[in-house]
Amino acid sequence: MSIEKFQVLESTCLPLPVENVDTDQIIPARFLKATTRKGFGENLFRDWRYGKHNKPIKDFVLNNQAYSGKILIAGKNFGSGSSREHAAWAIYDYGIKAVVSSFFADIFKNNALNNGLLPVQVSEGFLYSLLTSIEEDPRVKIRIDLQAQKITNLSSEASEIFEINSHKKKCLLNGFDDIDYLINLREKITEFENKQHLRTKLI
């Protein structure tokens, strides 16, 4: 699966200051029948977005016209629960390219990175300042520079460095999934195998 290159993202944000959001809340189990990654975005946070008779709940952030953007600012412990990869699919398919939280469940974090979605883990203090800033002005933009591993509030200019696995960073910067990454190394792998074969013949 080819993914979109992630280098620098500058966007307004979708604030979701809820702790312990699990994968069943991100994408309910009844929507997991599809086997392709397409189409899951329309059911992202389905039970929070819609009430009876599929009527949109106006106050929920994805239905609130005051908020938009490609960055989701979430509460602590995001993506807990089951290991379903569909949670990352749904967020990415909706158009969100990065999720910011003070803590991610490990399996969700890995699923996100494998599917082009960047999880940015920040301190609780920085997360609180982001949510407060966006609440005061929904037009506030956040800048995420993956190469520098830096997230910046462009309104206050406050910033923080975040950690990311070096392999996954390289994949995101180049728009590679793990298979693309190996294909990109094909010439080096072939060269290594040829050297090993030659060495074996000389022994």
Backbone torsions as a table, in degrees:
resi	resn	phi	psi	omega
1	MET	NA	120.8	174.6
2	SER	-77.4	139.2	178.2
3	ILE	-120.4	160.7	-179.8
4	GLU	-71.6	136.8	176.9
5	LYS	-61.5	137.9	176.9
6	PHE	-118.2	111.9	178.6
7	GLN	-121.6	-68.6	174.1
8	VAL	-129.6	127.5	177.9
9	LEU	-118.3	125.3	177.4
10	GLU	-125.9	118.0	-171.7
11	SER	-158.6	158.3	165.8
12	THR	-71.8	173.9	-169.8
13	CYS	-130.6	159.5	173.7
14	LEU	-107.8	107.0	-177.8
15	PRO	-83.8	128.7	176.8
16	LEU	-134.2	77.9	-174.0
17	PRO	-78.5	58.5	-179.5
18	VAL	-119.3	129.0	179.2
19	GLU	-85.9	156.3	173.9
20	ASN	59.8	40.8	175.8
21	VAL	-73.6	119.6	-177.8
22	ASP	-99.9	172.2	-173.9
23	THR	-67.7	-25.6	177.4
24	ASP	-71.9	-27.6	174.9
25	GLN	-78.3	-33.3	178.3
26	ILE	-67.3	-47.9	176.8
27	ILE	-145.0	103.8	-177.2
28	PRO	-56.3	149.0	-173.6
29	ALA	-58.5	-29.8	-176.5
30	ARG	-68.4	-10.2	-179.7
31	PHE	-104.5	18.8	-174.9
32	LEU	-97.9	14.3	-175.6
33	LYS	-72.4	-31.1	-178.2
34	ALA	-68.9	150.3	-179.0
35	THR	-108.3	-10.2	176.1
36	THR	-98.6	163.9	-176.4
37	ARG	-80.6	-11.6	-175.7
38	LYS	-77.9	145.9	170.3
39	GLY	89.0	-5.7	-178.5
40	PHE	-73.7	-23.0	-177.2
41	GLY	-60.3	-31.1	-178.1
42	GLU	-69.2	-16.9	178.1
43	ASN	-111.2	14.2	175.2
44	LEU	-60.6	127.8	-177.4
45	PHE	51.2	38.7	-172.9
46	ARG	-50.9	-47.6	-174.7
47	ASP	-75.9	-13.4	174.5
48	TRP	-94.7	-24.0	-178.1
49	ARG	-83.3	-31.1	-173.5
50	TYR	-128.7	143.1	177.0
51	GLY	-103.3	-146.1	179.7
52	LYS	-64.3	144.9	179.0
53	HIS	58.9	29.4	177.8
54	ASN	57.5	31.8	178.6
55	LYS	-83.9	126.6	-179.3
56	PRO	-59.9	137.3	175.7
57	ILE	-86.4	109.8	-169.1
58	LYS	-58.5	-35.3	-174.4
59	ASP	-78.2	-15.1	-178.4
60	PHE	-70.7	142.3	-168.4
61	VAL	-57.6	-36.3	-178.9
62	LEU	-72.8	-15.6	177.7
63	ASN	-103.0	-7.7	-176.6
64	ASN	-86.3	114.1	-175.0
65	GLN	-65.5	-12.6	178.6
66	ALA	-70.9	-22.8	-174.6
67	TYR	-116.1	143.0	175.9
68	SER	-160.4	172.7	175.5
69	GLY	132.8	178.4	-175.7
70	LYS	-108.4	9.4	-179.7
71	ILE	-123.5	125.4	176.0
72	LEU	-99.0	123.0	177.0
73	ILE	-101.2	106.9	-172.3
74	ALA	-108.8	167.0	177.2
75	GLY	-79.0	-178.4	-177.6
76	LYS	-65.5	146.0	176.6
77	ASN	63.8	63.0	-179.5
78	PHE	-92.6	134.9	174.8
79	GLY	87.9	23.0	178.1
80	SER	-74.9	177.0	177.9
81	GLY	98.0	-141.1	-174.5
82	SER	-70.5	168.2	-176.5
83	SER	-90.4	12.8	-173.6
84	ARG	-57.1	124.6	178.4
85	GLU	-70.2	-19.5	-177.8
86	HIS	-59.1	-25.6	179.5
87	ALA	-62.4	-45.6	177.0
88	ALA	-67.0	-38.8	178.2
89	TRP	-58.3	-45.8	-175.8
90	ALA	-64.0	-43.2	-179.8
91	ILE	-64.8	-45.8	-179.2
92	TYR	-66.3	-41.9	-179.1
93	ASP	-65.6	-29.2	177.9
94	TYR	-68.3	-24.2	-179.5
95	GLY	116.0	4.0	177.8
96	ILE	-84.8	130.6	-176.6
97	LYS	-107.2	-14.4	179.7
98	ALA	-149.6	144.7	174.3
99	VAL	-121.6	131.6	-180.0
100	VAL	-111.3	130.1	177.9
101	SER	-153.8	168.0	176.3
102	SER	-89.7	-9.3	175.3
103	PHE	-163.5	136.4	176.8
104	PHE	-119.4	145.0	169.3
105	ALA	-64.9	138.3	-173.2
106	ASP	-58.8	-45.1	-177.4
107	ILE	-65.1	-43.1	177.8
108	PHE	-61.8	-42.4	-179.3
109	LYS	-58.0	-45.2	179.4
110	ASN	-67.7	-40.9	177.7
111	ASN	-61.5	-40.0	179.0
112	ALA	-62.0	-50.3	-178.9
113	LEU	-61.3	-33.6	179.6
114	ASN	-73.7	-13.1	-175.5
115	ASN	-121.9	22.1	173.6
116	GLY	82.9	5.0	-179.7
117	LEU	-100.0	124.8	-176.2
118	LEU	-92.4	116.2	172.9
119	PRO	-89.0	120.9	-177.6
120	VAL	-109.5	109.2	-179.6
121	GLN	-93.6	123.0	-177.7
122	VAL	-123.2	172.6	177.4
123	SER	-70.8	158.3	179.6
124	GLU	-62.4	-36.3	179.6
125	GLY	-65.5	-42.5	180.0
126	PHE	-68.2	-39.6	177.8
127	LEU	-60.4	-44.9	179.2
128	TYR	-61.1	-40.3	-179.4
129	SER	-66.4	-36.1	177.1
130	LEU	-64.6	-48.8	-179.1
131	LEU	-62.0	-39.9	178.7
132	THR	-64.9	-43.5	-179.2
133	SER	-63.0	-41.9	-179.0
134	ILE	-71.6	-35.8	177.3
135	GLU	-63.0	-38.4	180.0
136	GLU	-73.1	-33.1	-179.6
137	ASP	-150.3	100.9	-178.9
138	PRO	-61.2	-13.0	-179.1
139	ARG	-84.7	-3.9	179.2
140	VAL	-57.8	136.2	178.1
141	LYS	-108.3	146.5	177.0
142	ILE	-114.7	141.4	178.0
143	ARG	-115.9	126.1	177.2
144	ILE	-116.8	115.8	179.2
145	ASP	-106.3	104.6	-175.5
146	LEU	-68.2	-41.2	-179.2
147	GLN	-58.7	-43.6	179.5
148	ALA	-83.7	-9.9	-176.0
149	GLN	53.6	51.4	-173.7
150	LYS	-134.0	133.4	175.2
151	ILE	-115.1	133.9	-174.0
152	THR	-133.0	134.0	170.4
153	ASN	-83.7	110.7	-174.3
154	LEU	-72.3	-11.7	177.2
155	SER	-81.7	-49.0	-177.9
156	SER	-96.2	-13.0	-175.7
157	GLU	66.9	10.3	174.7
158	ALA	-71.1	140.8	-177.8
159	SER	-142.6	165.8	178.8
160	GLU	-151.9	147.9	176.6
161	ILE	-89.9	140.1	178.0
162	PHE	-122.6	158.4	-178.4
163	GLU	-96.2	150.4	174.4
164	ILE	-156.5	144.2	175.2
165	ASN	-56.7	131.7	-173.8
166	SER	-63.0	-37.2	178.3
167	HIS	-65.1	-46.7	-179.3
168	LYS	-66.5	-33.4	176.4
169	LYS	-61.3	-46.8	180.0
170	LYS	-61.7	-41.0	178.8
171	CYS	-62.2	-46.4	-179.1
172	LEU	-65.0	-42.0	-179.9
173	LEU	-60.7	-33.0	-176.5
174	ASN	-100.8	-3.5	-178.6
175	GLY	73.2	34.2	-178.6
176	PHE	-103.7	140.9	159.0
177	ASP	-93.0	-175.6	-174.4
178	ASP	-64.2	-34.4	178.9
179	ILE	-69.2	-44.9	176.9
180	ASP	-57.1	-40.4	-178.6
181	TYR	-61.3	-44.1	179.6
182	LEU	-66.9	-40.3	177.7
183	ILE	-61.0	-39.1	179.0
184	ASN	-63.1	-25.9	-179.8
185	LEU	-94.2	9.6	-173.1
186	ARG	-55.5	-45.9	-178.2
187	GLU	-63.2	-41.0	179.2
188	LYS	-67.2	-37.6	179.0
189	ILE	-66.0	-44.0	178.7
190	THR	-62.3	-42.5	178.8
191	GLU	-61.9	-42.6	179.2
192	PHE	-63.9	-44.1	-179.7
193	GLU	-63.7	-39.7	178.7
194	ASN	-63.5	-40.1	178.3
195	LYS	-65.2	-40.7	179.5
196	GLN	-65.2	-40.1	179.6
197	HIS	-64.7	-43.0	178.4
198	LEU	-63.6	-41.4	180.0
199	ARG	-63.6	-39.7	179.6
200	THR	-63.9	-40.4	-179.1
201	LYS	-66.8	-31.2	-177.1
202	LEU	-79.1	-20.1	-178.1
203	ILE	-76.6	NA	NA
